[in-house]
Amino acid sequence: MNPLVRDRPRGAVKSGTRPWTSASPSAFVRRPSIRYFDRQLPPDRGPRKNEQIRITPIRLVGAEGEQLGIVPTSQALERAREAGLDLVEVAADERPPVCKILDYGKTRFKNSQKGNKATKVRKQRLKEIRVRPKTGDHDIDTKIAHARKFLEHNDKVQVTVIFRGREMQHQEEGRRVLDAVLAGLAGVGKVERPPAMDGKRMTVLLMPIKAVAKPRVNPAAKRAVEATPTA
């Protein structure tokens, strides 16, 4: 044996080399973190129906809303097939889950129609009509007709009188035109912001008046009145 190697103290290494230790940082590799928010949610496939319902028994509700009690799933499926309808799980968190016999296609169509009606709600807009202190009566009537259409469509209307040059010295003429417009719109709109001067403009803001609901007439009573002979 080489005497130099034998006399070397334990743990000593050759010069120029690096000792290996179990706690060396290079011995561990950190896993990259998972970004959960990048994952897409699974598509909503709707409630379970027919053969997709595997749990048994279930609490069954009939097509007319009658309570049929707790029955085996196979028996509930048989009843739904006999009626030509579907067995749909309506309360999956209940124990036992609640299922109902219904026409799933028809119910889904009605729900989609309700959603479409909700999205078709028209937003209220702000319309503006402009007049001058020297605007003629015929033109004022035309402006009133346009503003009336806006108010009937549930839009707000701002009436603006524009003054130019020496017209600022006769603001009463602009107020006369403005009052004529307000009088023509009295039945469909009411003043939300009163007339006020803004530089060389006089403005007033109108909001639509909610239509009064017409009383409903019973069709049978209407036919009876029409059939009554007159003297």
C-alpha positions in Angstrom: 0.0 0.0 0.0 1.2 3.5 -0.7 2.4 5.0 2.6 1.2 8.4 1.5 -2.4 7.2 1.1 -2.2 5.2 4.4 -1.0 8.2 6.4 -3.6 10.6 5.0 -6.1 11.6 7.7 -9.7 10.3 7.3 -12.0 12.7 5.4 -9.1 14.3 3.5 -9.3 14.5 -0.3 -7.0 15.3 -3.0 -6.2 18.9 -3.7 -8.4 20.4 -6.5 -11.4 18.2 -5.8 -14.7 19.1 -4.0 -15.9 16.8 -1.3 -19.5 15.4 -1.7 -21.9 15.8 1.1 -25.4 14.5 1.5 -26.7 18.0 2.2 -25.4 19.5 -1.0 -27.9 21.9 -2.6 -27.4 20.4 -6.0 -28.8 17.1 -4.7 -32.4 18.5 -4.6 -34.4 19.8 -7.5 -37.4 22.0 -6.8 -40.5 21.2 -8.7 -42.1 24.2 -10.5 -45.3 25.4 -8.9 -48.5 24.4 -10.7 -50.7 27.3 -11.7 -54.1 26.1 -11.0 -55.8 29.2 -12.4 -54.6 28.3 -15.9 -56.7 25.1 -15.9 -60.1 25.4 -17.6 -63.2 24.3 -15.8 -65.0 21.3 -17.3 -68.0 22.2 -19.5 -71.4 22.2 -17.8 -73.2 19.2 -19.2 -76.4 19.9 -17.3 -78.1 17.6 -14.7 -77.8 13.8 -14.9 -80.7 12.1 -16.7 -82.0 8.6 -17.5 -79.1 6.0 -17.6 -76.7 8.6 -16.2 -78.4 8.3 -12.8 -76.6 5.4 -11.2 -77.4 5.9 -7.5 -80.4 4.0 -6.1 -82.9 4.5 -4.5 -84.1 8.0 -5.4 -86.9 10.3 -4.3 -89.3 10.5 -7.3 -91.5 13.4 -8.3 -94.1 12.8 -11.0 -94.6 14.8 -14.2 -97.5 16.8 -12.6 -95.4 17.5 -9.4 -96.9 14.7 -7.3 -94.7 13.0 -4.7 -94.2 9.3 -5.5 -91.9 8.5 -2.6 -88.6 6.7 -2.5 -88.3 4.1 -5.3 -85.5 2.1 -7.0 -83.9 4.0 -9.9 -84.8 1.1 -12.4 -88.5 1.5 -11.4 -88.3 5.3 -11.9 -86.7 4.8 -15.3 -89.5 2.4 -16.3 -92.2 4.9 -15.4 -90.4 7.7 -17.4 -90.2 5.4 -20.4 -93.9 4.5 -20.2 -94.8 8.2 -20.1 -92.5 9.0 -23.0 -90.5 11.4 -20.8 -87.1 11.7 -19.2 -85.9 11.0 -15.6 -83.9 14.1 -14.6 -81.9 14.6 -11.4 -83.1 18.0 -9.9 -81.5 17.9 -6.4 -78.3 15.9 -6.5 -77.1 17.0 -3.0 -80.1 15.5 -1.2 -80.0 12.0 0.3 -81.5 10.2 -1.5 -81.3 12.5 -4.5 -84.5 14.0 -5.9 -85.4 13.1 -9.5 -88.3 14.2 -11.6 -90.1 12.8 -14.6 -90.3 15.6 -17.3 -89.6 16.5 -20.9 -86.0 17.5 -20.7 -85.8 19.0 -24.2 -88.9 21.1 -23.7 -87.6 22.3 -20.3 -84.2 23.2 -21.7 -85.8 25.2 -24.6 -88.0 27.2 -22.2 -85.0 28.0 -20.0 -83.0 29.2 -23.1 -86.0 31.4 -24.1 -86.0 33.0 -20.7 -82.3 33.7 -20.9 -82.7 35.3 -24.4 -85.5 37.6 -23.1 -83.3 38.7 -20.2 -80.5 39.7 -22.5 -82.9 41.7 -24.8 -83.6 44.3 -22.1 -83.0 47.6 -23.8 -80.7 50.1 -22.1 -81.9 53.7 -21.5 -80.1 56.3 -23.6 -79.8 60.0 -23.6 -81.1 61.8 -26.7 -80.8 65.5 -27.5 -82.8 67.9 -29.6 -81.5 71.4 -30.4 -83.5 74.5 -31.1 -82.8 78.2 -31.5 -84.6 81.3 -30.1 -85.8 82.0 -33.7 -87.0 78.5 -34.4 -90.4 78.6 -36.2 -93.5 76.9 -34.9 -93.5 74.2 -37.6 -89.9 73.3 -36.8 -90.8 73.2 -33.1 -93.6 70.7 -33.8 -91.1 68.5 -35.7 -88.7 68.6 -32.8 -91.5 67.8 -30.3 -92.5 64.7 -32.5 -88.9 63.4 -32.4 -88.6 63.9 -28.7 -92.0 62.2 -28.1 -90.7 59.1 -30.0 -87.5 59.0 -27.8 -89.5 59.3 -24.6 -92.0 56.6 -25.7 -89.0 54.3 -26.2 -88.0 54.9 -22.6 -85.1 57.2 -23.4 -84.2 60.5 -21.7 -84.3 63.7 -23.7 -82.2 66.8 -23.3 -83.7 69.9 -24.9 -81.0 72.5 -25.7 -81.5 76.1 -26.8 -78.4 77.5 -28.5 -77.8 81.3 -28.3 -75.5 83.1 -30.8 -74.2 86.6 -30.7 -76.7 89.2 -29.6 -79.3 86.5 -28.9 -77.7 86.2 -25.4 -79.3 89.6 -24.6 -82.8 88.1 -25.2 -82.8 84.9 -23.3 -86.5 85.2 -22.7 -87.0 84.3 -26.4 -85.1 81.0 -25.8 -87.1 80.3 -22.7 -90.3 80.8 -24.7 -89.2 78.2 -27.2 -88.2 75.9 -24.4 -91.5 76.2 -22.7 -93.3 75.4 -25.9 -91.4 72.2 -26.2 -92.1 71.3 -22.6 -95.8 71.9 -23.1 -95.8 69.6 -26.1 -94.2 66.8 -24.2 -96.2 67.1 -20.9 -98.1 63.9 -21.5 -95.0 61.6 -22.1 -92.2 63.2 -20.1 -91.5 65.1 -16.9 -88.7 67.4 -15.9 -85.8 65.7 -14.2 -83.4 68.7 -14.3 -85.0 72.1 -14.5 -83.9 74.7 -17.2 -80.5 76.2 -16.5 -77.9 78.2 -18.5 -74.6 76.5 -19.4 -72.5 79.0 -21.2 -74.4 80.0 -24.4 -76.8 77.1 -24.0 -80.0 76.7 -22.0 -80.8 73.0 -21.2 -83.5 71.0 -19.6 -83.5 67.2 -19.0 -86.7 65.2 -19.4 -87.4 61.6 -18.3 -90.1 59.3 -19.6 -93.3 58.9 -17.7 -94.2 55.3 -16.9 -97.2 54.2 -18.9 -100.3 53.6 -16.8 -101.3 49.9 -17.0 -104.7 49.5 -18.7 -107.3 47.5 -16.8 -107.7 43.9 -18.0 -111.1 43.0 -19.4 -112.4 39.5 -18.9 -112.9 38.0 -22.4 -116.1 36.2 -21.3 -117.6 39.4 -19.9 -116.7 41.3 -23.0 -118.4 38.7 -25.2 -121.5 38.9 -22.9 -121.6 42.6 -23.2 -121.3 42.5 -27.0 -124.0 39.8 -27.2 -126.5 41.9 -25.2 -129.1 43.4 -27.5 -129.5 47.1 -27.4 -132.9 48.8 -27.1 
